[in-house]
Amino acid sequence: MTTAFDPIVLGGKHLANRVVMAPMTRSRAFGPGAEPTELMATYYAQRGGAGLIVTEGIQPSPVGQGYPDTPGLHTPGQVRAWRTVTDAVHREGGVIFAQLMHTGRIGHPSLLPEGLVPTGPSAVAAKGQVYTHDGPLDYVTPKELTEAEIRQTIADFAAAARNAIEAGFDGVELHGANGYLIHQFLAPNANRRTDAWGGTTEGRIRFAVEVAGAVADAIGGHRVGFRISPGNPYNDIAEENLDEVYPALVERLAPMDLAYLHLMEGPDRELTRQLRKAWPSAFVLNPFTHPQHTAPDAVALVEEGLADLVAFGGLFLANPDLPRRLALGGPFNTPDPATYYGGDHRGYTDYPTLN
C-alpha cells in the first residue's frame, strides 16, 4: 500500500515524500524591485522537508501583480534574488516549484507601475476590495485584453517560466485557480467575450490551454504543474457546467505530459474522482475542508488512492517540519488565523487558503 511517506518521481525529480507545501501568498518582497529577501529564503528552507514546495504566487509581468509586496520573475534582479531561495531549499534536500500567478482583474492601479491598470478577459469589475498601501480599495474595472495583449500575456508566462529555471527552480506551477487571470477566462461571469477566447467551453478553456502549451514548450512539460479550483467563488467567480468545463480542460492538458495537476477541491468529491481518473500523471489534492485547515488525517487520501500527493497550507505555516510530524502522528502546532490575515506584519501577510 502506497502512503504519503513513500517517495515518488515527479517531473524527473525524486521526492522524499508525497506531502506538498501549498502555495501561500505572503507579501514579503519589500521595495520597488519586487525581489525576494533573505527572510523568504529562510522561510522556504525551514520547510525543505516537504516532498514538494510550491511557492507563493509570483507575477510573470508587472501588470500581473495584484497585492502589495508580492515577488516577480520578470527582471534579472528578481531572478538573482530567487536563486538565493532555491539554493537554500536545495541545501536542505528540497524540491521547489515557482507558482506563476497573474491576478488579472484582481488588483488596483496603485499597486502597479504608473500608467498600468489591471487587465482581464472582459471589462467586468470584481465585487470586493483589495488591500493596498493606502488601505482597502475597491476593485476597478479591468482593461479588456486585446488579441495581441492575450498573446503577449501568454509570452510573459513562458518568459517567466524560463526565468524560473534560470533562478534554480525545479519547475513551475501555473495558477489557474481562485479567481485569478486563468480562472477568470474559465468563468462566464468574468469572461463575456464572444470571440475565440470566450463564449463556448472550448473558447473559455483556450487561454489556459495555450498558456500551458507555451510554458511546456519553453521549459518542458515535465517541469510544469497546473492548479485548478472548480466552482471556487473566491474573488467573485461564478461558474457553471463544471462537469463540462473541467473535464474538457483536463482532456486538452493531458497530452502535454505535465508534471502534475493540482486540484483545490470543492465540495463535489465526485468531480474530484472524475478528474483523478482522467489525469494521466501525478495528481495533487488540496482536499475540501472549508472552513477548517487541512487536517493531518488527509494523508490517508494517498492510501485510498484518491491522490498521489496531498497539499497542506496552514498546517505547514505552524509546523515547518510537517512531514516529520505527520509521520510521527504529532504533536502539531495549531495554525493561528491571525498570522494568515495580518497578525504579524502590515495587515496582509499569509493567505494559506487563498493562493
C-alpha positions as CSV (number, residue, x, y, z in Angstrom):
1,M,0.0,0.0,0.0
2,T,1.3,3.4,-1.0
3,T,1.4,6.0,1.7
4,A,2.1,9.8,1.9
5,F,5.6,9.0,3.2
6,D,6.7,6.9,0.3
7,P,9.0,8.6,-2.3
8,I,7.7,9.5,-5.8
9,V,9.3,10.7,-9.0
10,L,7.6,13.9,-10.2
11,G,8.8,15.9,-13.2
12,G,12.1,13.9,-13.2
13,K,12.7,14.8,-9.6
14,H,12.8,12.3,-6.8
15,L,10.6,13.5,-4.0
16,A,11.3,12.1,-0.5
17,N,7.6,12.0,0.4
18,R,4.2,13.0,-1.0
19,V,3.5,15.9,1.3
20,V,3.2,19.1,-0.6
21,M,3.6,22.6,0.8
22,A,0.7,24.5,-0.8
23,P,1.2,28.0,-2.3
24,M,0.5,30.8,0.2
25,T,0.7,34.5,-0.7
26,R,2.9,36.3,1.8
27,S,3.7,39.9,0.6
28,R,7.3,39.9,1.8
29,A,9.1,41.3,-1.3
30,F,9.6,44.7,0.1
31,G,10.9,47.5,-2.1
32,P,10.5,48.7,-5.7
33,G,12.2,45.7,-7.3
34,A,9.6,43.1,-6.1
35,E,12.5,40.8,-5.2
36,P,12.5,38.0,-2.7
37,T,14.5,38.5,0.5
38,E,16.8,36.6,2.9
39,L,13.8,36.2,5.1
40,M,12.0,34.3,2.3
41,A,15.0,32.1,1.8
42,T,14.9,31.1,5.5
43,Y,11.1,30.6,5.4
44,Y,11.3,28.1,2.5
45,A,14.4,26.4,3.6
46,Q,12.8,25.7,7.0
47,R,10.2,23.7,5.1
48,G,12.6,21.9,2.9
49,G,11.4,18.5,4.2
50,A,8.3,18.8,2.1
51,G,8.2,16.4,-0.8
52,L,7.4,19.4,-2.9
53,I,7.3,23.1,-2.1
54,V,5.1,25.3,-4.3
55,T,5.9,29.0,-3.7
56,E,3.7,31.9,-3.1
57,G,2.2,33.4,-6.2
58,I,4.8,35.1,-8.4
59,Q,3.7,37.7,-11.0
60,P,5.0,36.9,-14.5
61,S,4.9,40.6,-15.5
62,P,4.5,44.0,-13.9
63,V,0.7,44.2,-14.7
64,G,0.2,40.7,-13.2
65,Q,0.7,42.0,-9.6
66,G,-2.5,42.1,-7.5
67,Y,-1.3,42.5,-3.9
68,P,1.3,44.7,-2.2
69,D,4.9,43.5,-2.0
70,T,4.5,40.2,-3.9
71,P,7.5,39.0,-5.9
72,G,8.0,38.8,-9.6
73,L,10.0,36.7,-12.1
74,H,10.4,39.2,-14.9
75,T,13.6,41.1,-14.2
76,P,17.3,40.0,-13.9
77,G,17.3,41.2,-10.3
78,Q,14.3,39.0,-9.4
79,V,16.0,36.0,-11.0
80,R,19.2,36.6,-9.0
81,A,17.2,37.0,-5.7
82,W,15.2,33.9,-6.3
83,R,18.4,31.9,-6.7
84,T,19.2,32.6,-3.1
85,V,15.9,31.0,-2.2
86,T,16.2,27.9,-4.4
87,D,19.8,27.3,-3.3
88,A,18.7,27.4,0.4
89,V,15.9,24.9,-0.3
90,H,18.2,22.6,-2.3
91,R,20.7,22.6,0.5
92,E,18.0,21.1,2.7
93,G,17.3,18.4,0.1
94,G,14.1,20.0,-1.0
95,V,12.3,20.4,-4.4
96,I,10.7,23.7,-5.2
97,F,8.3,24.9,-7.9
98,A,7.5,28.6,-8.6
99,Q,3.8,29.3,-8.8
100,L,3.2,31.8,-11.7
101,M,0.2,33.9,-10.8
102,H,-1.2,36.7,-12.9
103,T,-4.0,38.2,-10.9
104,G,-5.9,39.8,-13.8
105,R,-8.7,41.9,-12.7
106,I,-7.9,41.4,-9.0
107,G,-5.7,44.3,-8.0
108,H,-5.6,48.1,-8.2
109,P,-3.7,50.7,-10.3
110,S,-2.0,51.9,-7.1
111,L,-0.1,48.6,-6.9
112,L,1.2,48.8,-10.5
113,P,3.8,50.9,-12.3
114,E,2.5,54.3,-13.4
115,G,0.2,54.0,-16.5
116,L,-0.8,50.4,-16.0
117,V,-4.2,49.2,-14.9
118,P,-5.4,45.6,-14.1
119,T,-6.4,43.6,-17.1
120,G,-8.9,40.8,-17.7
121,P,-10.7,38.8,-20.3
122,S,-13.6,41.3,-20.2
123,A,-14.2,44.8,-18.8
124,V,-16.1,43.5,-15.8
125,A,-15.0,44.6,-12.3
126,A,-14.9,42.1,-9.5
127,K,-17.0,42.8,-6.4
128,G,-15.0,43.5,-3.3
129,Q,-11.8,45.2,-2.2
130,V,-8.1,44.6,-2.3
131,Y,-5.6,45.7,0.4
132,T,-3.1,48.3,-0.7
133,H,-0.5,50.5,1.0
134,D,-3.4,53.1,1.2
135,G,-5.7,50.6,2.9
136,P,-8.6,48.6,1.3
137,L,-9.7,49.9,-2.1
138,D,-12.5,48.8,-4.4
139,Y,-11.5,46.7,-7.4
140,V,-11.6,48.7,-10.6
141,T,-13.0,47.8,-14.0
142,P,-10.1,46.0,-15.8
143,K,-8.9,46.7,-19.3
144,E,-10.2,44.0,-21.6
145,L,-7.3,42.3,-23.2
146,T,-7.0,42.6,-27.0
147,E,-5.9,39.6,-29.1
148,A,-2.4,41.0,-29.2
149,E,-2.3,41.5,-25.5
150,I,-3.5,38.0,-24.9
151,R,-0.7,36.7,-27.0
152,Q,1.8,38.9,-25.1
153,T,0.4,37.7,-21.7
154,I,1.0,34.1,-22.9
155,A,4.5,35.0,-23.9
156,D,5.0,36.6,-20.5
157,F,4.1,33.3,-18.7
158,A,6.6,31.5,-20.9
159,A,9.4,34.0,-20.3
160,A,8.7,33.9,-16.5
161,A,9.0,30.1,-16.7
162,R,12.4,30.3,-18.4
163,N,13.4,32.8,-15.7
164,A,12.3,30.4,-13.0
165,I,14.6,27.7,-14.4
166,E,17.4,30.2,-14.6
167,A,16.7,31.0,-10.9
168,G,17.2,27.4,-9.9
169,F,13.6,26.3,-9.6
170,D,12.8,22.7,-10.3
171,G,9.7,23.7,-12.2
172,V,6.7,26.0,-12.2
173,E,3.0,25.7,-11.3
174,L,0.5,27.7,-13.4
175,H,-2.2,29.2,-11.2
176,G,-5.5,28.5,-12.9
177,A,-7.5,28.8,-9.7
178,N,-9.0,31.1,-7.1
179,G,-10.3,33.8,-9.3
180,Y,-7.1,35.0,-10.9
181,L,-6.5,35.6,-14.6
182,I,-6.6,32.0,-16.0
183,H,-9.6,31.2,-13.8
184,Q,-11.2,34.4,-15.0
185,F,-11.1,33.2,-18.6
186,L,-12.8,29.9,-17.5
187,A,-15.6,31.7,-15.7
188,P,-18.6,33.1,-17.7
189,N,-19.2,36.0,-15.2
190,A,-15.7,37.3,-15.7
191,N,-15.3,36.3,-19.4
192,R,-18.1,37.7,-21.5
193,R,-16.2,37.5,-24.7
194,T,-17.8,36.3,-27.9
195,D,-14.6,35.7,-29.9
196,A,-12.4,32.6,-29.9
197,W,-11.3,33.3,-26.3
198,G,-14.8,33.0,-24.8
199,G,-18.4,32.1,-25.4
200,T,-18.2,28.3,-25.7
201,T,-16.5,25.9,-23.4
202,E,-13.7,25.5,-25.9
203,G,-13.3,29.2,-26.1
204,R,-13.2,29.7,-22.3
205,I,-10.6,27.0,-21.8
206,R,-8.4,28.2,-24.7
207,F,-6.3,30.7,-22.7
208,A,-5.5,28.1,-20.0
209,V,-4.6,25.5,-22.7
210,E,-2.4,28.0,-24.6
211,V,-0.6,29.2,-21.5
212,A,0.2,25.6,-20.5
213,G,1.3,24.8,-24.0
214,A,3.6,27.8,-24.3
215,V,5.2,27.2,-20.9
216,A,5.6,23.5,-21.6
217,D,7.3,24.4,-24.9
218,A,9.6,26.8,-23.0
219,I,10.9,24.6,-20.2
220,G,9.5,21.1,-20.9
221,G,6.1,19.7,-19.8
222,H,7.8,17.6,-17.1
223,R,8.6,20.8,-15.3
224,V,5.0,22.2,-15.3
225,G,2.2,21.8,-12.9
226,F,-1.3,23.2,-13.3
227,R,-3.6,24.3,-10.4
228,I,-7.4,24.5,-10.7
229,S,-10.3,25.1,-8.2
230,P,-13.6,24.2,-9.9
231,G,-16.5,26.1,-8.5
232,N,-14.4,28.2,-6.1
233,P,-16.3,31.5,-5.7
234,Y,-13.3,33.4,-4.3
235,N,-12.6,36.7,-6.0
236,D,-16.2,37.0,-7.3
237,I,-16.1,34.0,-9.6
238,A,-19.3,32.3,-10.6
239,E,-19.0,29.1,-12.7
240,E,-21.5,26.8,-14.3
241,N,-21.3,23.5,-16.1
242,L,-18.3,22.3,-14.0
243,D,-18.8,18.8,-15.2
244,E,-18.3,20.0,-18.8
245,V,-15.6,22.7,-18.5
246,Y,-13.1,21.0,-16.3
247,P,-13.1,17.5,-17.9
248,A,-12.7,19.4,-21.2
249,L,-9.7,21.3,-19.8
250,V,-8.1,18.2,-18.4
251,E,-8.6,16.4,-21.7
252,R,-6.7,19.2,-23.5
253,L,-3.9,19.4,-20.9
254,A,-3.4,15.7,-20.6
255,P,-1.4,15.2,-23.9
256,M,1.2,17.8,-22.8
257,D,2.7,15.3,-20.3
258,L,2.7,17.9,-17.5
259,A,4.3,17.1,-14.1
260,Y,1.1,17.2,-12.2
261,L,-2.5,18.5,-11.8
262,H,-3.1,20.3,-8.5
263,L,-6.8,20.3,-7.5
264,M,-8.0,22.7,-4.9
265,E,-11.1,20.7,-4.2
266,G,-14.6,22.0,-3.9
267,P,-17.5,20.1,-2.1
268,D,-18.1,17.9,-5.1
269,R,-16.0,14.8,-4.4
270,E,-17.4,13.0,-7.4
271,L,-15.8,15.6,-9.7
272,T,-12.5,15.0,-7.9
273,R,-12.8,11.3,-8.7
274,Q,-13.7,12.1,-12.3
275,L,-10.7,14.4,-12.8
276,R,-8.4,12.0,-10.9
277,K,-9.4,9.2,-13.3
278,A,-8.9,11.3,-16.4
279,W,-5.5,12.8,-15.4
280,P,-2.6,10.7,-16.7
281,S,0.3,11.9,-14.4
282,A,0.7,12.9,-10.8
283,F,-2.5,14.2,-9.1
284,V,-2.0,16.6,-6.2
285,L,-5.0,17.1,-4.0
286,N,-5.7,20.0,-1.6
287,P,-8.9,18.5,-0.1
288,F,-12.0,20.4,0.6
289,T,-12.1,21.2,4.4
290,H,-13.7,24.6,4.5
291,P,-13.8,26.4,6.8
292,Q,-11.1,24.4,8.6
293,H,-7.5,24.0,7.5
294,T,-6.5,20.6,6.1
295,A,-6.1,18.2,9.0
296,P,-3.3,15.7,9.5
297,D,-5.6,12.7,8.6
298,A,-5.6,14.0,5.0
299,V,-2.5,11.9,4.4
300,A,-4.9,8.9,4.2
301,L,-6.1,10.2,0.8
302,V,-2.9,8.8,-0.7
303,E,-3.6,5.4,0.8
304,E,-7.1,5.5,-0.5
305,G,-5.8,6.2,-4.0
306,L,-7.7,9.5,-4.4
307,A,-4.4,11.4,-4.7
308,D,-0.7,10.8,-5.4
309,L,0.3,13.7,-3.2
310,V,-1.6,15.8,-0.6
311,A,-1.1,19.6,-0.2
312,F,-1.2,21.4,3.2
313,G,-1.3,25.1,3.7
314,G,-2.0,26.5,7.2
315,L,-0.6,23.4,8.9
316,F,2.7,24.0,7.1
317,L,2.9,27.5,8.4
318,A,2.5,26.4,12.0
319,N,4.7,23.3,11.6
320,P,7.8,23.8,9.3
321,D,8.8,20.2,9.8
322,L,5.3,19.0,8.9
323,P,6.2,15.7,7.1
324,R,8.2,14.5,10.1
325,R,5.3,15.3,12.5
326,L,2.8,13.7,10.2
327,A,4.9,10.5,10.1
328,L,5.1,10.5,13.9
329,G,1.5,11.3,14.4
330,G,2.2,14.7,16.0
331,P,2.4,16.8,18.1
332,F,1.1,19.6,15.9
333,N,1.2,23.4,16.5
334,T,-2.3,24.8,15.8
335,P,-2.4,27.2,12.9
336,D,-3.2,30.8,14.1
337,P,-5.6,32.6,11.7
338,A,-4.2,35.9,12.9
339,T,-1.0,35.1,11.1
340,Y,-2.9,34.4,7.9
341,Y,-4.6,37.8,7.7
342,G,-2.1,40.2,9.2
343,G,-1.3,39.3,12.8
344,D,2.4,39.7,12.2
345,H,3.0,42.4,9.6
346,R,1.1,45.3,8.0
347,G,-2.2,43.6,7.7
348,Y,-1.7,41.5,4.5
349,T,0.7,38.6,5.1
350,D,-0.2,35.0,4.7
351,Y,-3.2,33.7,2.9
352,P,-3.0,29.9,3.0
353,T,-6.5,29.2,1.7
354,L,-6.4,31.9,-1.0
355,N,-3.4,31.3,-3.2
